[in-house]
């Protein structure tokens, strides 16, 4: 199985990415936004969203046949497992969208589906990438909050791939570092619900699949929906308005 791992940082990557560089089947795409480095993309003063979209563009432009496109933050820390465990679980279970557990000590040992998921490490199956509905990240509201691009990804992912966002709890992550960037209070996500529904041709479908943001973090573990093929029928794809290109 082949993996594209995409990560951005101010400068050199920390040591926890040494395991990524050495892992079989992995191609590492690195972007810096403060210091130019050999072999890394350079996008100075870029937002989190812009950096991820530029990495995504580079991974797709490589024309490699990746099975998973994995976004990760440079400051991710593993409380359990690690990169090799996470990649192994992706190969074993093959979810539409996979993520490690995150501050979820009672989740149990088996993979489970969740509505809400943190962006710190997220793996997207090649079929999700080909469908082109969840990604690229929507960067329109970065001046308001860098969290909003993930807000759209969460809701789009659950609309098109219900029970397809799967936590793989053999790997658990933490993130104790939070940089300075625009953000909003959790209650203010409701201000952007109408913006989300405006992305859709089939607004009734979007409303049926929509759940209030952040409240879903207390959900019980759901049985995951795992498959070999996640490609969506054209009739389902047409429920969303055509995605426009995002700036990088």
C-alpha positions in Angstrom: 0.0 0.0 0.0 1.2 3.5 -0.8 0.8 6.6 1.4 1.3 10.3 0.8 2.0 11.9 4.1 1.7 15.7 3.9 2.9 18.0 6.7 3.8 21.7 7.1 6.0 23.3 9.6 7.9 26.6 10.2 11.2 24.9 9.4 12.8 21.4 9.8 10.4 18.6 10.9 10.7 17.2 14.5 12.2 13.8 15.2 8.8 12.1 15.3 8.8 12.2 11.5 11.9 10.1 11.1 9.7 7.0 11.3 7.6 8.4 8.4 10.7 8.9 6.2 11.8 5.3 6.9 8.4 3.6 6.5 7.8 1.4 3.5 5.4 2.8 0.9 5.5 6.3 2.2 6.2 9.5 0.2 6.6 12.5 2.5 5.5 15.9 1.2 6.8 18.7 3.4 6.0 22.4 3.2 7.6 25.2 5.2 6.2 28.7 5.8 9.1 30.5 7.5 12.4 28.9 6.5 13.2 27.6 3.1 14.6 24.1 3.1 16.0 21.8 0.4 13.4 19.4 -0.8 10.5 21.2 0.9 7.8 23.4 -0.7 7.9 27.0 0.5 4.8 29.0 1.0 5.7 32.0 3.2 3.1 33.4 5.6 0.5 30.8 4.5 -2.4 29.8 6.6 -2.9 26.2 7.9 -5.5 25.7 5.2 -3.4 27.1 2.4 -0.5 25.0 3.4 -2.6 21.8 3.4 -4.1 22.6 0.0 -0.7 23.3 -1.5 0.6 20.0 -0.2 -2.5 18.2 -1.5 -1.9 19.8 -4.9 1.7 18.6 -4.9 0.8 15.0 -3.9 -1.8 14.8 -6.7 0.6 16.4 -9.2 3.1 13.6 -8.5 0.8 11.2 -10.3 1.8 8.5 -7.9 -0.9 5.8 -7.2 -1.4 6.5 -3.5 -3.9 4.5 -1.6 -4.2 7.1 1.2 -3.5 10.8 1.4 -2.6 11.6 5.0 -2.5 15.1 6.4 -0.6 15.6 9.7 0.4 18.6 11.9 4.1 18.8 12.6 3.5 18.9 16.4 1.6 15.6 16.7 2.6 13.5 19.7 1.7 9.8 20.1 0.3 8.7 23.5 -0.1 5.1 22.1 1.2 3.4 19.0 2.9 5.5 16.4 3.2 6.0 12.7 3.9 2.4 11.8 0.9 1.2 13.8 -1.4 3.8 12.2 -0.2 2.9 8.6 -0.6 -0.8 9.4 -4.2 -0.2 10.7 -5.1 1.7 7.5 -3.9 -1.2 5.4 -5.8 -3.7 7.5 -9.1 -1.9 7.9 -9.1 0.4 4.8 -11.6 3.1 6.0 -12.9 5.8 3.8 -11.4 8.3 6.2 -9.2 7.2 9.1 -7.8 8.9 12.1 -6.1 7.9 15.4 -8.0 8.2 18.7 -7.7 11.6 20.3 -8.2 12.0 24.1 -10.7 9.1 24.0 -9.5 6.6 26.8 -12.9 4.7 26.8 -13.1 4.0 23.1 -12.0 0.4 23.4 -9.6 -1.5 21.2 -11.7 -1.9 18.0 -12.1 0.6 15.2 -15.2 2.7 15.5 -17.0 5.4 13.5 -17.3 9.0 14.8 -18.9 12.1 13.4 -16.5 14.6 14.8 -12.7 14.2 14.1 -9.7 16.3 14.8 -7.6 17.4 11.8 -4.2 16.8 13.5 -3.9 13.4 11.6 -6.4 12.4 8.9 -6.1 9.8 6.2 -8.3 10.0 3.1 -8.9 6.9 0.9 -8.0 7.3 -2.8 -11.7 7.0 -3.7 -12.6 10.0 -1.5 -9.8 11.9 -3.2 -11.1 11.0 -6.7 -14.7 11.9 -5.8 -13.4 15.5 -5.1 -16.2 16.4 -2.8 -14.6 16.6 0.7 -11.3 18.1 -0.4 -9.6 20.5 -1.0 -10.1 22.4 2.2 -12.3 25.5 2.0 -10.0 28.5 2.7 -12.6 31.3 2.4 -12.9 32.0 6.1 -9.3 31.7 7.2 -9.3 35.4 8.3 -12.1 34.5 10.7 -10.8 31.2 12.0 -8.4 28.5 10.8 -10.8 26.0 12.4 -13.5 26.6 9.8 -11.9 24.7 7.0 -12.0 21.6 9.1 -15.6 22.3 10.1 -16.6 22.0 6.4 -14.6 18.8 6.0 -16.2 17.2 9.0 -19.8 17.8 7.7 -19.0 16.9 4.1 -17.3 13.7 5.1 -20.2 12.6 7.2 -22.8 13.5 4.6 -21.2 11.5 1.8 -19.5 8.8 3.8 -21.7 8.1 6.8 -20.1 5.9 9.4 -17.0 6.1 7.1 -14.9 8.3 9.4 -13.2 5.6 11.4 -11.0 6.0 14.5 -8.2 3.5 14.8 -7.6 3.4 18.6 -4.4 1.3 18.5 -2.9 4.7 17.9 -3.7 7.6 20.2 -2.4 11.1 19.7 -2.1 14.3 21.7 -1.4 17.9 20.8 -0.3 20.1 23.7 1.0 22.9 21.6 -1.4 25.5 20.1 0.1 28.3 18.1 -1.2 31.8 17.6 -3.8 31.9 14.8 -7.3 33.2 14.2 -10.0 31.0 16.0 -13.5 31.3 17.1 -15.5 30.0 20.1 -17.2 26.7 19.6 -20.7 28.3 19.8 -19.9 30.5 16.8 -19.7 27.6 14.4 -23.5 27.9 14.2 -22.9 31.2 12.4 -21.5 29.3 9.4 -24.2 26.6 9.1 -26.0 28.6 6.4 -22.7 28.9 4.5 -22.3 25.1 4.7 -25.8 24.5 3.3 -25.2 26.9 0.5 -22.6 24.5 -0.8 -25.3 22.1 -1.7 -27.7 21.6 -4.6 -29.7 19.2 -2.5 -30.1 21.2 0.7 -32.7 18.8 2.1 -30.2 15.9 1.9 -27.6 18.1 3.6 -29.9 19.0 6.4 -30.8 15.3 7.0 -27.2 14.3 7.4 -26.1 17.4 9.4 -25.4 17.3 13.1 -24.6 20.2 15.4 -20.9 20.8 15.5 -18.9 19.9 18.6 -21.8 18.2 20.5 -21.0 15.0 18.6 -17.7 14.7 20.6 -19.7 12.9 23.3 -21.2 10.3 21.0 -20.7 6.6 21.8 -18.6 4.6 19.4 -20.6 3.6 16.3 -20.0 0.5 14.2 -17.9 1.5 11.2 -18.8 1.1 7.6 -15.8 -0.5 5.9 -15.6 -1.4 2.2 -13.3 -2.1 -0.7 -14.7 0.6 -2.9 -15.9 4.1 -1.7 -16.7 5.6 -5.1 -20.0 7.5 -5.0 -22.7 7.2 -7.7 -23.0 10.3 -9.9 -26.5 10.9 -8.6 -25.1 11.3 -5.1 -22.2 13.4 -6.3 -24.6 15.9 -7.9 -26.1 16.7 -4.6 -23.2 19.1 -4.0 -22.6 22.1 -6.1 -19.4 21.9 -8.2 -16.3 22.5 -6.0 -14.3 25.5 -7.1 -10.5 25.6 -6.9 -9.1 26.9 -3.6 -6.2 29.4 -3.5 -2.8 28.1 -2.5 
